[in-house]
Amino acid sequence: MMARPVRTGPRLTKKARERKHEAEKADKALGGATMKEVEGEEATKKTPHWYVELQWFRLLRGQARLNQIARLLVELAPNKVFDPRGIYAAHLKEEANNAIADEEDNAEGASGKGAKKNKKAKKPSKADLIRQQNTLKRQKDAAAKDAEKLRTLGAQAGANIKLKTESGKLLLLLGMLKQAVRDNLVVDVLDTMWEIEEVSKEVDEKERKAAFKPYGDVIKQAAEIRNSREALGGMNIFDFQLTAMSDRLPPLNLHSLSGKFKLDQWQLHVIDLINKRKSVLITAPTSSGKTVLSTFVCTTGLKVLFTVPSEPLAWQVAAMLRALKVDVAILVPTLSYVPLKWTVVVGTPHSLESGLTKQVGFDFDYMVGDEIHSLNNQDGPALQRLIRAIPKTCKVLALSATIGNATELQNWWETIVGEGEIELVVHKSRFINLQRYVWANQNEMGESAAAVEDNDEASTSKVGGENVTDGKLQPLHPCSVLSVDYLASEEYASSDLAFTPVDAYALFKAMDALAQGAFDVSDLKPKTFFAPKGSQRVTLMQAKEYEDALKERLVKIAKEEPDLCALLLASLAPGNNIKTIKKARKPMLSKSKEELAKFDRETAEKLMGKVEKALESSAVNTSNSALADLTFDLHRSERTPAICFQLDSVRCQSMFDGMLRELEERELRTHPNFRRDLERKSKGLEKLREKAAKRAGKRGDDDDAIAEAQEFGESGVNEAVDVNTPHPDFVLTPPGRGMSAVETRDVEDKLRDDLPPSGDLPHPLIRGLRRGIGMYIEGLSSGYQRLVQAMAQQGRLGIVFSDELLAYGVNMPFRSAVFFGDPGPEWLTPLLHQQMAGRAGRRGLDRQGNLIYCGFAPSRLKNLLRGRLPRVTGRWPLYPTIPLQLEMNKRYEVAGAPLTTEKMQDICATPLEEWLDNKNVEDYYGVAENWIKQLGILDHPPSSYNYLIPELVWELRKFLPESLALEYLLEPMVKKYRDLVYNQFDKDADVAHQTSMFLLFCRICSREPHHEFSEAELESAAGSADALKWARPLPFPHSQDDEWDRWTEILNESQQRILDSDLPYKEQMLLPVPMDAPLDNMVYASFVRNQIDPALPTPVQHHLRERIWNVGEILRITSNVLGRSPELQPVQNLIRKAFVRIRYILDECATRNWKKFDDASVSHAEAQAPVPPAN
């Protein structure tokens, strides 16, 4: 008997082998980086072996962390990696070939006369002949391969197939034309016919005739369709294109997205500037092609600093660059990943500022400022400081959405980099214009004129079943948010209110209907406007010219016929029908001019009053049923995938829960036996498997067993039935793209540590993914967020609910952006709305985009949609402890472009907002140095931890007053709690110390004045056990200890030292709310109770979550800095535990609704009747 081979190591389980394989793949993906390379040299500084930095999201350690990062970068990479280097190289080659051809043509032209005299033309050399023959042979071989590929694929050949020759493309197009004619798809017939005419120009005449010969009848039928008004719905060819083909106008036509991508002229101009090492500021609409330019900079091999406004965007950029083989470092709030080898550092401004100061340095060749208008956002101060911190030799590519003060921003930037050193490029046209809709009560709205022109084909989809509300999508014409006075103003002249071709056509129809002798618009008839351009085919650029001509005429009408113009605008509002209005106005034409004007004015007021009333009524209805009906309508009309925004994260989560509940309950109502049938089938197959197992020892498959299996619809007994699979009518994922049972189990395994248990059923978040819905909001686990981001990028989710996290720059294939419920003007500003709207209709991913509004009053729609261009003014970026940045840079001995006093003075020069107001900030850095001296931040007595105090103050620069108070209280705090922890080891005492310390942190870091609750407010929360606790001010009687007054005295001293100074900028350094005033108690009460009171209104819960997060962030930073001193380990341990408790409270708030969130389609079905036994 042969002996078994001796195993030299432990047997690896299947999971262990998979982990080892993943580790090897991660090493390869990261270029074989070691942990020292990944963490960077600064990570090797001496720190205690027990010290682990706290993060909001749990990160793996060691090699597993490498695997985690590599896996994330692979999962988040786009399906199609767009490499601008190849596109630009192809452009240069084409230009060179065109130049050679032009030279040859010129040479032939110049020698034309002399050619008659000199009949002996120069013979081609033997080498030239050989080259020509080889070229012809390659072309013939390529054409033969294309033809063979098309024969092999047959009917499966589609627009996305890659062919190398024009003759091959012509054959493909002819096959597609045949299919479109057969299926009577008029739009596809026209689109393909025009494409055939273009491609055939590039094909040899002999090959063209051979290709056309089998398709003679098809081409004839297609031509008849194109020339038939009946086939075009009674329209001429130009009207039809502006309506039914508005998303097919070149370059959006069917075949362009699968063809060669060509750079626009403005993009080529910017790339030329980049190649010349010039700085550029670009303002262009969202989805106009700015990403191509930022990617090009990153692929040049130069050292690039890439700033983005959000962490999701940072991950997406990093994944895209890694897919292009660019070595990338990532600095974001949840992660600092700096390999030894990198060329691009991407991150959010505040995290970049810390990472560059203490680890990477500021030595870059280019800075890419993506979404530079985010200077107005919360991280704007850090971004403004970064702009000044990079060396003047570093060039800039700044990318902004369309703004109203681009020239001012350029001029301010030139005060930093030098006059004339930054070129402004303004691009105004959006590649895909967005169609707007409101979701409103159709009974109150009536039939819209614009809706009559909606040529969407009726959908036969049964997804969602019957609607249960009276809501309906109504086109929202841009003109309906305008007024006559606004049209005549300078503000409108400088606005950016874009029309779609459908909008432009609807405006012309309304003008034409109401002109009735008052004005002439015959020159604006589509046929009259477009026919002289020499082609029946209308391009997107020509449609834009048509839009501009209509707008110009509209302004003229507003000035000459204001009352009629008011009626014209009202006729385009949702629910109003232009035919009805024209008919009612006709008898008035014989009246006097004054009577007609009065009729127009009063009718306009009446119409707008009706619309506003309907919208006001609909603004109240933001129920789960309305949300579900809206989502199903979007899905049935092929306007998904969609992203649904709600800035209140608590409300956003409630919307996700409601949507999932609606899907599950409607499935049960529509298909009550679906789940039981699956379970019956599963039990039946299980019984057959048992029979087969018993008979397996006797003989092969038993005939009876096979017959029974066939009774259940299968020919074998090894089929696995997924009893949790949802019915396809209640899944929003595109067909064939949903999660299988195997993939669901894999996701459950990956997220096991991130998602709390939810009974025996899959977690609600995973059930949502199976039904095609996801959520991306603050507070959710990073693992789930990355999964949603990856699935959304792959187009596998029908709708994603998000707060502000996905508003900036993230490039996903969303066809629609939904604004469901108005959070208010203080939250949803025009600039933020512009960014959110830009998530719909992404260039290169789609041809159309839609904006849907539900729950918005008319006044708010006007404020958001009028196209007012926002100004970038920035926020105040300076703080009195800024000299500590230079101190940190020196301490960490960062080599790359180290900071100097001169550079710090540059950083502290006049900020953007003050520069715009012609104010000058004198020697801020000198004042800040005096503050550091007066406060003695660098002069603490020597100790084992005092050297950490300046770093703590600087790392807390976003919380300036709190950082200074903590700096003053740190020594007595350390003394008290270190002694307590050393002398007491009881668990209850440890919790008491946590609570006592957290109360002190609340007095420093969560100072809001106490709100006196009314009797009505207290009564509304009477069902809450915590109502009396959060209604009281700090401190509770039970939370006061003997040292309350002592801490009050120390806090007063910390503030008085600032008040006693004669230096400026005191206001930004003082804690809010006077020391003797009662404080709001909600944060502390939540900590004591380990939860946020669910009885609070959702806006209050949202604000409370933000406050708790801020206290937690201060605890996290404090723990991470102080944790490097062994002497402070007991105190740091208390702070760490308090942070972990805060993290738990926020997690609990985000997940508590899911602990008993049963699958309605399962639990209700089980309650109705048991599963019948299998026969």
N, C-alpha and C positions, 0 to 999 in steps of 0.2 A: 504494500500500500504506500503510495507516495506521500511523503511528509508535507504538511502545510508549510508554506513559506513563513518564516518568522517575521512578524510585523515590527518594524523599528520604532513606531510611535503609536499614539492612541488612535483608535478608529475614529474617523471623522464622520459625523452624522451628515445627512443630506443637507440640513440647514447650514452646518459648519462649512461643508464644501461650497455651498452657494456663497457664503460670506467670504470665503477665501477667494473665490472667483471674482466677486465684486471688488475685493481689495486690489487684486491684480489689475482689473479693468480701471479702477480709480487711479492707480499708479500710472497706468498708461495715459489716461485722460488728462492727468495733471503733469504729464511729462516726467514721471518718475520722481516727483518732488519728495524730499524727506521732510520729517516733522520740523526740523530746524529751518528748512527753507520755507515751509508753509507759514510757520509762526513768525518768521523774520528774526533778525539778530536781536532786536530789543526784547523778544520773548525769553531770551536766554539770560537776561539779567537775574541776579539772585533773588529768588522769592521763596518763602517757606514751602515745604513740600505739601503742606495741607491746604495751601491757598488755591481756591478755585473762584474765578470771576463769576459773579451772578449775571444772568441774562433773563430777559422776559420770557424767552422761549428756550426750552431745554435743548442744549446742543450736545452732541456726542463728543467724545474726547479721543485723543490719539489717532490711530489709523482709521478708526470708525468715522472720525470727523472728516478725514480726507475722502472716504467713500461717500459720505453724506453730501459734501460739497460737489464732488464730481457727478454724483447721480442727479443732483438738482440742476446742474448746468446742462446735462444731457437732456433731462426731461423738459426743461424750459426753452430749449433751443427751438427755433421755428422749423416747421416742416420743410420749407424751401429756404435755404440759406442764400440770401442775395449778396453777391460779392461785387461791389462797385468797381473793383480793379479790372475785372474781366470786361464789364460793360464799357468802361472808359477806354480800355485798350482797343476794343472793337471799334469804338468811335474814332479813335486816332487812326486805325488802319483804314477805315472807310474814307476818312478825310484824305489820307495819303493817296489812296487809289483814285479818288475823285480828282485830286490835284494832278496826278499823272495823266488821267484821261483828258482833263482840260488842256494840259500842255500839248498832248498829241493832237487834239482837235484844233488848237490854235496853230500848231505847226502845219497841219494839213491845209488849213484855211489860208495861211500866209503863202504857201507854195502852190496854191491852186492854179494861178495863171502860168506859172513857170512849168507846171506839170505837162502842158501840151507840148512845149518845146523840148523838154527833156523826158521823152517817152520811156526811157530806160529807168524803171523804178529800182530802188535798191533791193536786192534779193535777201530774204532772211537767211541767217546763217544756219548751219546744220544743227548747232546747239539750240537755236531758237525753235527750229522745227521739232526737235526731240521734246523740248519743254511743252510746246503746244500739244503734241500728241499725248504726252503724259497727263496734261491737264484735262484733255477731252476724255481720256480713259478713266481718270478718277471721277469725273462728272457722270459718265455712263454707269460706272460701278455703283456710285452712290444712288443714282436714280433707280437702278435695278434692285438695290437693297430696300429702298423706300417702297417700291412696288410690291416686293415680296412681303414686307412687313404688313402692308395694307391687305394683301390677299390672305395672310395668316389670321389677322385680327377680324377681317370681315366686318360684320355689323357692329362689332365692339369698338371699332376705331372711332375715337372721339377727338374733340378739339385739343385735348391735352397731350396727344401723342406727339413725340418729337421726331421730326423728319428733317433730313439734311438738304434736300433739293427743292427748288420751287416747283418742279414738275410733280414731285411727290405730294407737296402741299396742295397742288391743283387737283390731283386725283382724290385726295382726302376731302377737299371742299365739295367736289362734285358728288361724292358719296353722301356727305352730310346734307347736301341740297336735295338729293333724292328722298332721303328719309323725312326731311322737313315738308316737302311737297306731299308725300304720302300721308303724313300725319296732319296736314293742313295747318301747320304752325306758321302763320303769316309773318310774324316778326322774324323768326329764324330764316324764312325764305328770303326776305329782303336783305337781311344782314349778310347771309351767305352769298347771295347773288352779287352784291357790291364787292365783297371780298374776292370772289372769283374774278371779277373784272380787273381788280388791281393786281392779283397774283399772276394772271395770264399774260400781263404785259412783260413779265420777267421770264417767260417761258418761250423757248424756240418754237417757231411757227409750226414746224412739222410735229413736234411733241404735243403742241396745243391742239392741233386738229385730231391727233390720235386719241388724246384724252377726252375731247368733246364728243367724239363720234358715238359712243354707246349711250350718251346722256342727252341726245337731241330732243327727245320728247319731254324729258324732265326740264330742260332749259326753257323750252317753249311754254310749258305749264307755269313755270316760275315767272316768266315774263308777263304772262296773262294775269297772274295774281298781282304783280307789281303795278300793272296798269288798270286794275279793276277797282273802281270806287266801292263797289259792293264788298269786295274782299277787305278793303281798308275801312270798313264801317261807315261808308258814306263820306269819307274825308278825301282830300287830295293828299298826295304823297308827302308834302311838307307838314301839313297839320298832323298827319299820322305819326310822323317821326317825333314831333314835339310832345306828343302825348303817349302813345303806346310804345314808342321806342326811346323815351327820354333817358333811359339807362343803357342805351346801345349806341349813342352818338359817339363816333370815333374821337378819342382813342378808347372809349368804353365798349366798343363793339365786341361781339361774342368771341372773335378770333384773336383779338389783340392781347388779352390777358395770358393766352398760352403761347404767344409769339415772342419775338425778341423784344426785350425792354430797351427803350431808347431814352436817353437823358434829355430833359428839356433844355432849351437854350440858357435859361437862367441858372440851371444846375451846372451846365458846362462852364459858364462864366465864373461861378464860385469855385469850381474845381481848379480852373486856371489860376485863380487868386491863391488858392491853397498851395498849388505847386510852386508859386512864386514867393511862398512864405509871407503872405499878407494876412492881416487880421480882418475879419468880416463880421458884421452884424446883419443878420437876416430876419426880416419880419415877413411871415407868410402864414396863410390859414392852416389850420390843422389838416393833416392828410394831404399836403401839397407836395411832399417829397423831400422834406428837410432831413429825414433819417438817412437817406442816401449819402448826404454830405458829411454828416457826423461819422458815419461808418467809414467813408473814404479816408478821413483824417486818421482814424485808428488803424487802418491797414497800410499806412505809409512807412511803418517801422519807427516813427518818431515816438518820443516819450510823451504820452498824452494824459492830461488830467480831465476826467469826464464827470461833470457834475449833473445830477438829476434830482428832481424834487421829491421823489418817493422811493421807498425801498422796493416795491414790486417792479418799478421801472429799472432800478439798478440791477436786479436779478435778470431781467429780460435782456438788458444791454450786455451784461456779462456773458450770458448764455449765447447770445448771438455772436459776440466777438470770439468766444472760445470755439464755436463751431467753425469760425473762419481761421482757426489756428493762431489766434492772437493771444499772447500771454497776458492774463488779466489779474489784477488784484481787486478786492472788494472791501469797501469800508462803509458799513451800514449800521444802524443801531443794534441789530441782533448779531452782528458778526464782524470780526476783523480778520480778513484773510489776505496775507501779503506774502506771496512766494518770493524766493530769492531772485527769480527771473521773471520780470514783468516788463511790459511796454505801455500798458494802459492801467490807470487806477480809476475805478468807477465807484461812485458813492454819493451819499446825501451830504449837503454842505456841512452840517454840524459835526457829523462823524468824520468827514474828510479833514476838517480843521484840526480835530484832536489827533487823528492818525498821521497827518503830514507834519504836525508840530513835534510829535513825540517819537515818530517811527520812520516815515518815508522821506520827509524833506519836501522842498518846494521847487526842485529842479526839473522843469518840464519844457518841452519844445512847443507844445500846443495845449491850450485849455479849450475844451468843448463845454460850453454852457448850454445844456439842453433845457428848454422851457425857461428861458431867462426872465420871462415875465413873472416867474415865481419869486422875484425880488420882493414882491408885495406880500408873500406868504410868511408863515411862522418861521421858516428857516431862511428867510430873506436876509436878515442881518448877517448870518454866518456866510452866506453866498457873497454879500457885498464885501466882507472882509477878505474872503478868498481871492476875489478879483484883484484886490490891491496887494495881496500877499505874494502872488507869483512874480517872478522877475520880469522886468520890462522887455527882456529878450524873448520871453514866451509869447507866442502869437495866440490870437483868440478867434474861435469860431463860436459866436453867440447866436443861438436859435430862439426865436420868439414867435408866439402867435401874433396875429394882427393887432397892433396897438395904436393908440392915438398920438403918441409922442416919440416916434422912432428917431427923429432927427435930434430931439433933446437928449435921448439916451445915448446916441452916437457922440454928441458933443461932450457929454459928461465923461464918457469912456475915454475920449481923447485927452482929457485933463490928466488921465492916469498913464496912458501909453504914449502920448505925444500927439500933437496936432497933425491931422492928415494921415494918421497911422491905422485908422480903422475905416473900412469902406462899408457903406450902408447899401444893402440890397433889399428892395421892397418888391415882393411878389404878391399880387392881389387875388388871383383866381384860385379857387379850390378845385381840386381834381374831380371830386364828387360833391355836388351840391346836395343839400339835405331837404327831403320833403317833410313838412311839418303836419302834425295831426293833433286834434284834441279828442279825448275819450269823454263823451258826453251823452246825456239822456236823449235818445233819438226821438222820443215823443215830444220833448220840449223844443228840440232843435229844428225839426223839419228836414226837408230835402235840400241839400246844398247844391248850388250850381256847380261848384267844383267837383262835387261827388258825381254829378252826371257825366263829367269828363273823365272820371276814373276808369281806365280801360283794363284794370286787372281782370284776368280770366277767373271765372268762378271756380272756387276750390271744391273739390269733392272729398277733401279730408274729413274724417270723422273725429279727429283728435279733440278731446274735451267734451264731446257730446253737445247737448243743447245749452245755450247761454241761459243763465237764471236771472240776469239783470237786464235793464233796458238800455245799457250802454252800447255805443257804436262809435267806431272810428270816423271822425269827420275831418276832412282836409282843412288845415288852417293856413289860409293864404297870407303871405307877409303883409299885404296891403291892409288886412283887417286890423292890424295893430298900429296903423298910421293914422294921422289926422291931417286936415288941410293945412293947419298952422305949422305942423311939424314938417310937412313936405316943402313949405316955403322957407324953412329956416336953414341957417348955416350948419346946424347940427346934423340935419339929414344929408346935406351935401358932403359931409366928411364921414358919414356912417358907412357901415359895411353890411347892409341887409341884402343877403344873396337870395336870388330866385332860382328855382329849378326851371327847366324847359316847360314843365307842366304849369307852373305858376305863371310864367310869361304868357303862355297861350291863353290861360284863363283870364289874365288881365286884358289881353287884346280882345277876347270875345265880349268882355264886359264893356270895354270902351266902344267897340263896334255897335253893341246893342243900344247903348245909351247916347251915342253921338247925336243921332236924330237931327242933324243939321247944325248942332252947336259947335262942332269941331270936326275935322277930317282926319281919319286914321286909315284911309285906303292904302297909303304907302306902307303901312305896317302889317298888311295882310301877309302871312307867312310866304305865300307863293310869290307875291310881288317883291318881298324882301330878299328871299333866298334864290329865286330862279336866276337872276343876273350873275350869280357867283359861278355859273358854269357847270354845276353838277346838281343832280337831284339829291345827292347825299348831303345831309346837314351834319356838320361837325360840332363838337362841344364848344369850340372857340367861336364859331359862327352863332351858336345859340346864345353865348355870352354877349356878343355884339347886338343881337336882337333884344336881349334883356335891357342893355344900356339904352338902346333907342326908345324902348317903351317907358323906361323910368324918366328919361328926359322929357317925353311927351306928357307924362303924368304930372310932372312938376309944372309944366306950362299950363295944363288944364287947371291945376290947383290955384294958379295965380289969376287966370282969366275967367274961370267958371267955378268959383269956390263951392257954391251950393251943389252944383251938379257933381263936382269932384267928391263931395261928402257922400252923396248917394252912390257914386261909383265905388268908393271904398267900402261902404256898408253892404253893397251887393255882393262883395267878395268874402264877407264874414261867414263863419260856419252856419249852415242851416238856411241861408238866404238863397233864393232862386232867381237868377237874372231874367229868365223868361217871364216869370210872374211880375217882376218889377217893371219890365219894359211894357208889358200889357197894361198895367195900372197907370203908367205914366203917359201912354199914348193919347188919351182924351185931353190931357192938360196942354198938349202942344199947341192947341188952338187958342189957349188963354194968353193973357198978357205975360210979359217977361217977369214981372214982379210976382204974379200968381204962380207961375211955373217954378220960380226960385224958391218961393215959400213951400210949395209941394215937395220939392227936392229936399229941402232942409228938414221939414217935419217928417217926411218918410224915412230919411236917413236916421234921424233921432229915434224914431219908432223901431226901425229894424235893429239898430245897435242896442236899444233897450231890451228887446226880446232876447238877443244873443247874450247880452251880459247877464240877464236874469237866468238864462239856461246854464250859463257857465258857473254862475254863483251857486246855483242849485247843485250842479255836478261837482263843484269843489268840495261839497260836504261828503259826497259818496266815495270814500276810499276804503271800502270794505274788502274783506278777503274774496268775497264772491265777485266783486267788480274787478279786482286784480286778476283773478283766474279767468274771467270772461275776456278781459283785455289780452291776456297772454295767449289764450287759445285763438283769438281772432288774429293776432300777429302770426302765430304758427300756421294757421290755415291759409293766410294770405302770403305766406313765404316771406315774412318780414323778420324772421328770426335767423340766427341767434340775436338775442337782445341783452342789453345790460340795463338793469333797473336801479336807479339811484335814489337813495334816501339818506340824508346826512345824519339823521338821528339814528345812531347805530342800534339802539334798543328797538326802535320802531322798525328798522331794516330787518333785524332778526325776526321780529314778529311777522313781518310780511313773508319771509321765507317759510316760517312755520305754517302760516295760513295757506300759502300756496301748496305746500306739501299736503296739508290736511284736505284741501279742496280736491286735489288730484286723487287721493286715496278714497275719499268719501264718494266722489262722483263715479269712480270706477266701480265701487260696490253697488251704487244705485243703478248704473247702466248694465253691468255684467255681474249680477248677484251670485251666479254659480261658478264664476271663473276660478276663484281660489279653491273652492271645494273640488272642482273638476281636476285641478292640478294635484291636489292632495290625494284624491281618489286614484288618479293615474299613478302617482308615486307609490302608494300602498299596493296597488295591483302589480306593478313591476317588481316591487320588493318581494311580494308573494311568489311571483314567477321565478325570481332568482333563487328563492329558497327551494322551490320544487326542482329547478335545474341542478342545484347543488346536490340534492339528495339522489337524483338520477344519474349524476355524472359518473358515479362508480360503476353503474350497470352498462350504459351505452352512451352514444353521442346525444346530440340535442333531441329531446323527445318531440314527436310530432304534435302532441297535444299542447306541450309547452309553447311550441312555436305558434300554434294556432291561437292560443290565449294571448300571446304577445302581440299577434297581429290584430287581435280584438282591441287592443289599446293603441293601435296605429303604428306599431313598429314591427320589424321582422326579427328582432333579437331581444334579449332580456338585459342587456348591459347598458341600456340608455339611462342616464341620470336626469331626473326631472327636477328643475329648479322651482320649488314651490313658492319662492319669494319673488319670482320674476313678475314685473307689472304688466298689465294688459297694454298692448301697443297703442291703443287709442288714448292712453293716458301717460304717454311718454313724449317728451318734447325734444329728445335727441333725434337727429336725422336718421332715417332708416339705415340699419346696418352699422351704426356707429355707437350703439349703446354698450353698457358694461355687461359682460357675460358673468355667469356665476363664478367661473374661475377667477376672472379679474376682480370681482367683488371680494372674494376671499383673500386675494393678494392685498387689496387695499385695506381690508380689515386688519390683516397682519401688520402692515406698515404703520397704520394709525392706532394700533392697540394701546400704545402708551399716551397718545395725544387725546383720544376721545374716551370719556367716561362710559362705563357699561350702560346699556339701555335695554335690560331684560334679555330675553332669548332672541329677540328680533334684531336685525341689523340696525345700527345707529341711525337716527333720523338724517344726519348729514350724508351718510352713505346711501340711504334710501332715496334721498334727494338726487344724488348723482346718478343713480340708476334710472330715475325719471327725467333726467336732463336738466336739473336745476342745481345751482351751486350758490355759494355765498362767500363774499370776500370783504370782511369788516374787521375793525380793530377788535382785538381780544380773542380771536379764534387762533387755534394752534397753527404754528408755521407749517407743519406737515400738511395739514388740510389745505391751507392757503396755497401752497406750492402745487398741490394736486389740482385744485380748481384752476389755477393759472395755466397749468400744462394742458388740461382738458379743454379749457376755453380757447387756447391758442390753436388746438387741433380741430376746433369747430364741433366738439362733441357735447356741448351743453346748449340747451335751447334758451335758457335765461340765467343770468347771474345777478344776484342782488349785491349791491356794494354801497358803502358810504364814500368818503372822499378818497379812499386808498387807490382806486383804479381810475381816478379822474385825470391824472397827468401823464400824457405821453405813451401810456401802455398801448402796444400795437396788437390788437386781437381782432378776429374777424367778426365783430359785432355789426349786424346790419341795421339795428335800431338801438337808440338810446331812449329809455323811458324815464320820465320824471313823474313819480307817483306820490302825490302829496307834497304840498308846498311847505318846506321847513321854515320859511320866512326870509325877508331880505337881509337880515343880519347874518344868516348862514349861507344862503344861495345868492351870491353876488353875480352881476353880469359877466365878470371875468371867469369865475369858477364855472358858471353855466356854459360859457364858450368852450372851456376845456372839456367839460363832461360831454357836451354835444359832439365834440371832435372824436369821441370814441366810436361813433357810428360811421359806416361807409369808409373803410380804410383803403387807401390806394394800394393797388396790387393784390388786395384780398377780396374785393367786391366791386360791383358796378353801381350799387345804389346804397343810400343811407336814409334813415328815417328818424325823426324826433317826435315823440309822443308825450303829451302833457295830460295829466289827470289830477284834478284837485287844485287847479290854479285859478284864481280870480282874474278877470280881464285886465285889471290894473297891473297885476304882476306879469302877465304875459307881455303887455306893452313894454314894461321895464326891462324884461329879459331879451325880447326879440327885436327891438328896434334897431339893433346893430350899432349902438353907440360904442365907439372904440375906447376901451379902457386905457387909462394912463398908468405907466409904470413909474411909481414914485419911491418905492422901497420903504423900509422901516428903519428906525434909528438903530445903527449897528454898533455903537460905541458903548463901552462900560468902563467904570473907573478902575477895575482890577485887570485891565488888558495888559499891563506890563508883565504880569505873571506868565503870559504866553512866551515871551522872550526867555524868561527864567526856565520854563519847562524845556524849551528848545535847547538851551545850553546844558541843562542837567542830563538830558538824554543823548547829548553829543551827536545830534543828527547832522549828517555831513552834507546832504544835497541842498544847496542854496540855503545855508543856515540864516536864521533871522538876525537882524542887526537893529540897533537903535534907530538908524535912519529908515529902515524898512518899516519898523513899528510906527514911526512918525507918518510915513506914507499911508499906512493902514488907517491911521486916525485923522486923515485929512477930511475935508468937508464931505459929509454923506450926500447921497443922491437927492433926497427930499429937500435938504437945506440948500443945495446947489440950485435946484429948480426954483426955489423961492428967493434966489439971490442973497442968501445968507452965508456968512463965512464963519467957520468954526476955527478959532485960534488956539493953537498949541494944546490940543486935547491930551496928547500923550504926556506933556509936561505936567498938566494938572493931575492925570492919572498916577504918575510917579509920586507926586506929593501925597495923594491919597494913600498909596501903598505905605509910604513912610509914616504918615500920621496914624494909620491904623496898626502899624507894626506887624503886618502880615508876614514879612520876611525876618522879623526880629524876635520870634518866640524863643524862650529859654531852651537851651540844648536838652533834648530828651530822645528817647528811642523812637518817638513818633512825630515830634514837632516838625521834622523835615517834610512830612506828608501834608501838612496843613495848607501851604501855598498851592499844592497840586489839587487838593480837595476844593479850594475856593475857585480855582480856574476851571476845573471840570464841571462845576456847578454854575458856570457863567450865564446859562439860560435862566437861572433862578438867583439873580444877583442879591436881592435883599436877604433871602434865606441863607445864601452862602456866607454872607457877612455875619449874620446872627449865629449861625452854626460855628463859625470860626471863633467867635467870642465865647460861646457856651461849651465848646468842645472839652476844654480842660476840666471844668467842674463836672461835666456829664461823665467823662471817662473815670474820674475819681470816684463818683458815687456808684456807678453801675459796675465798675471793675471790682470794687470792694464787696458789693452785694453779691455778685456772682461767685467770687472766691469763697465767700463765707456761707453761702446757702446752696444746697444741692437738691432741694426738693423740687419736684416737677411743677407743683402748683405755684411755688414761689417763682419759678422761672417764667411761667405764664404771667404772673403778676408783674414781674420786672418788664417783660415785653410790653404789657399794657401801659405801665407807667411811663416807659420810654416813648412809646408811640404817642401818648397824650402830650408829652413835651414836644415831639416832632410836629404834632398837629398845631400846637400853639405857635410854632415857627413857620411851618410850611403849608398850612391850610387855613389861612386867615380870611374868612369871609364874615361880614356882620351877621348877627343873628336875625333871622326872619321871624317876625311876629305872625304866627299862623292865625288865620281867622277861624271862627267857629265852624264855618262851612268846610274849610280845608281839613280841620281836625275830624269833622263828622264824616267826610268822604273817606278818610283813612281809618275809621273807627274799627274796621275789621282787622287791622294790622296790630300784631302784638308789639311792634316797635314804635307805634305812632307816638306814644308819650315820650319815648326816649329821644327821637330825632326832633321833637317839637321843643325840647328844652335847650337852653344855651349851654355852652361850655362854661364851667365844669359841672358835671353831675355832682350832686352831694356825695355819692359813693366814690367818685373819681378824684375828689380832692384829698390830698394828703397834707401832712404837716408842712411840707416844703413848697406848697403852691405859691405862697407869698414870696419865698426866697427866689424861686425861678422867675417870678414876675419882676422882682428887683433886678435880677441879672439881665433879663430881657430889656428892661428900661435902660440899664447902663449901656447895653449894646447899641441902643438907638440914640441915647443922649450923646455918646461920643461922636456920632455923625452930625447931630444937630449943633453941637458946640463948635464945629469946624467952620472956618470962613471960606472953605473951598466950594466951588460950584458943583452942580449935579447931585445935590443931596436927595432930591425927590425920588430918583430912580434907585436909591440905595436903602430907603426906609421900608420897613414892613408895612403892609396895608393894615388899616383898622387900628385905632388907638389902643394902647396896652390895657387900659382899664375898661374897654367896651366889651360887652358880651359877644361871644363868637358863635358862629354856626356850628352845630354839633354833629352834622350828618356823617362826616368822614369818620370821626371817632366812634359814633354809635355803630356804624357798619363794621368797624374793626372789632368792637366788643362782641357783636352778634355774629360775626363771621359771614355776613351777607349784606347785600344791598336790599333794602325793604322793597319787595315786589309790589306793594300797594302804592308806591309813588308813581306819579304820571311819568310816561316815557321820556319827555324832554328833561324832567328833573333827574330821572335815573341816568340819562346820557351825560348831563352836566356833572353829576356826582361821580360817575365812572371816570371822567376826565380828571376831576380833582383827586380822586383816589390814586389814579395812575401817576399824577404829578408827585404826590407824596411818596409813592412807591419808587419812582425814578430817583428821587433824592436819596431815599434809603439805599437803593441799589448802588448808586455812584459812591455814596459814603462808605458802604461796606467794601466795595472793590478797592478803594484807595486806602482805607485804614487797615484792610486785611493783610497788607504787606508788612505790618509790624507785629511780631509775636507778642509784644507787651499788650496789644490791644485785642488779642484774640477773644477774650471773654466778652468785651463790649461789642466787637464786630459780630460775634455769634448772636447776640441779642438782636442787633440790627438786621442781620441776615435772616433770622427767623421771622422778624416782623415783615420783611420784604416778601418772604415765601408765603406768609399769611395773606398779605395784600394780593399776591398773585393768585392765591387760591380763591379769594373773594371775587376777583374779577372773572376768573374762570367759572366760578359757580354762577355768577350773574349771567354769563354767556351760555351756560349749559343747563341751568336748572329746569327749563321748560321741557328738556328732552328726557329727563329721568323717567317720566311716565308717559312718554309720547309714543303710544302704541300705533301700529300700522292699522288705520281704520279699515282698510280693505281686507285685513286679516282678522282683527279682533271682532269687528262687527259680524263678519261672516260666520265666525265660530259661535258668536252669541245667538245668531239666528237659528242655526241648525248644526248638529254634528256632522262630520264627514261620514257619508254612508260607507259601510264596509265593502271591500272589494270582493267580488264573487270568486 
